[in-house]
Amino acid sequence: MKNPYILAAKFVMRKDELEKDVRKAAAAIAEKMEQVLSEP
């Protein structure tokens, strides 16, 4: 059986990576929307 503390630590580490990915995707979407909205 795996150590529950190791599993919890891995979960926390993945959560941080997920948050970074979400922020990166949101920034890309916002940038694209800005380009589209600024076109005449």
CORVEN-V809041 format. One record per residue. N is the residue number from 1. RES is the residue in three letters. BURIAL is + if it has 16 or more other ideal C-beta (glycine too) atoms within 10 Angstrom, else -. Layout:
N:RES:BURIAL  N:RES:BURIAL
//
This chain:
1:MET:-  2:LYS:-  3:ASN:-  4:PRO:-  5:TYR:-  6:ILE:-  7:LEU:-  8:ALA:-  9:ALA:-  10:LYS:-  11:PHE:-  12:VAL:-  13:MET:-  14:ARG:-  15:LYS:-  16:ASP:-  17:GLU:-  18:LEU:-  19:GLU:-  20:LYS:-  21:ASP:-  22:VAL:-  23:ARG:-  24:LYS:-  25:ALA:-  26:ALA:-  27:ALA:-  28:ALA:-  29:ILE:-  30:ALA:-  31:GLU:-  32:LYS:-  33:MET:-  34:GLU:-  35:GLN:-  36:VAL:-  37:LEU:-  38:SER:-  39:GLU:-  40:PRO:-
//
